[in-house]
Amino acid sequence: MGFEDATLLDTSGSPISHLGETIRGGGGYFGERGHIEELSGGSIPDRCVPDVRNGDSFAIIYDVEAGPFGLS
């Protein structure tokens, strides 16, 4: 990925979006602690575990990059 002439480029150099456009990265929501610990490769502290009984879930975001900001 790169950024050139106010355009975000993919790894092959093709444009993904232009300055000022909204982009969204990968991610998802999961309710099962074991699945998240398996993905992360470690244990999750109890204080960080959502209350799935109330419909809460883990939000997982990955491969997200942003910038540069302040271009005119």
One Martini backbone bead per residue (centre of mass of N, CA, C, O) as a GRO file, in nm:
protein
   72
    1MET     BB    1   0.101   0.033   0.015
    2GLY     BB    2   0.002   0.376  -0.071
    3PHE     BB    3   0.080   0.737  -0.119
    4GLU     BB    4  -0.038   0.934  -0.408
    5ASP     BB    5  -0.173   1.209  -0.511
    6ALA     BB    6  -0.422   1.170  -0.305
    7THR     BB    7  -0.379   0.841  -0.318
    8LEU     BB    8  -0.478   0.523  -0.248
    9LEU     BB    9  -0.279   0.229  -0.267
   10ASP     BB   10  -0.213  -0.067  -0.358
   11THR     BB   11   0.033  -0.310  -0.400
   12SER     BB   12   0.005  -0.256  -0.731
   13GLY     BB   13  -0.092   0.072  -0.763
   14SER     BB   14  -0.386   0.085  -0.727
   15PRO     BB   15  -0.664   0.252  -0.670
   16ILE     BB   16  -0.883   0.300  -0.384
   17SER     BB   17  -0.859   0.613  -0.295
   18HIS     BB   18  -0.943   0.946  -0.219
   19LEU     BB   19  -0.923   1.228  -0.090
   20GLY     BB   20  -1.220   1.230   0.128
   21GLU     BB   21  -1.277   0.942   0.135
   22THR     BB   22  -1.436   0.656   0.243
   23ILE     BB   23  -1.297   0.389   0.441
   24ARG     BB   24  -1.291   0.027   0.496
   25GLY     BB   25  -1.207  -0.230   0.697
   26GLY     BB   26  -1.143  -0.499   0.860
   27GLY     BB   27  -1.377  -0.718   1.045
   28GLY     BB   28  -1.566  -0.781   1.360
   29TYR     BB   29  -1.801  -0.985   1.547
   30PHE     BB   30  -1.767  -1.148   1.873
   31GLY     BB   31  -1.880  -1.371   2.152
   32GLU     BB   32  -1.635  -1.572   2.175
   33ARG     BB   33  -1.360  -1.603   2.365
   34GLY     BB   34  -1.205  -1.847   2.245
   35HIS     BB   35  -1.186  -1.737   1.956
   36ILE     BB   36  -1.024  -1.480   2.023
   37GLU     BB   37  -0.783  -1.621   2.160
   38GLU     BB   38  -0.703  -1.776   1.908
   39LEU     BB   39  -0.650  -1.530   1.721
   40SER     BB   40  -0.442  -1.382   1.931
   41GLY     BB   41  -0.267  -1.596   2.115
   42GLY     BB   42  -0.433  -1.519   2.387
   43SER     BB   43  -0.538  -1.389   2.670
   44ILE     BB   44  -0.823  -1.239   2.822
   45PRO     BB   45  -0.909  -1.016   3.026
   46ASP     BB   46  -1.185  -0.988   3.216
   47ARG     BB   47  -1.219  -0.667   3.178
   48CYS     BB   48  -1.245  -0.726   2.840
   49VAL     BB   49  -1.513  -0.880   2.870
   50PRO     BB   50  -1.806  -0.912   2.748
   51ASP     BB   51  -2.162  -0.918   2.792
   52VAL     BB   52  -2.328  -1.163   2.622
   53ARG     BB   53  -2.609  -1.160   2.772
   54ASN     BB   54  -2.651  -0.846   2.646
   55GLY     BB   55  -2.515  -0.858   2.337
   56ASP     BB   56  -2.232  -0.844   2.353
   57SER     BB   57  -1.913  -0.782   2.178
   58PHE     BB   58  -1.646  -0.829   1.992
   59ALA     BB   59  -1.417  -0.607   1.839
   60ILE     BB   60  -1.260  -0.655   1.521
   61ILE     BB   61  -0.954  -0.508   1.403
   62TYR     BB   62  -0.780  -0.510   1.083
   63ASP     BB   63  -0.571  -0.377   0.859
   64VAL     BB   64  -0.540  -0.066   0.956
   65GLU     BB   65  -0.485   0.238   0.771
   66ALA     BB   66  -0.369   0.586   0.800
   67GLY     BB   67  -0.315   0.843   0.570
   68PRO     BB   68  -0.240   1.136   0.541
   69PHE     BB   69  -0.271   1.439   0.707
   70GLY     BB   70  -0.323   1.778   0.597
   71LEU     BB   71  -0.398   1.802   0.315
   72SER     BB   72  -0.448   2.038   0.024
   0.00000   0.00000   0.00000
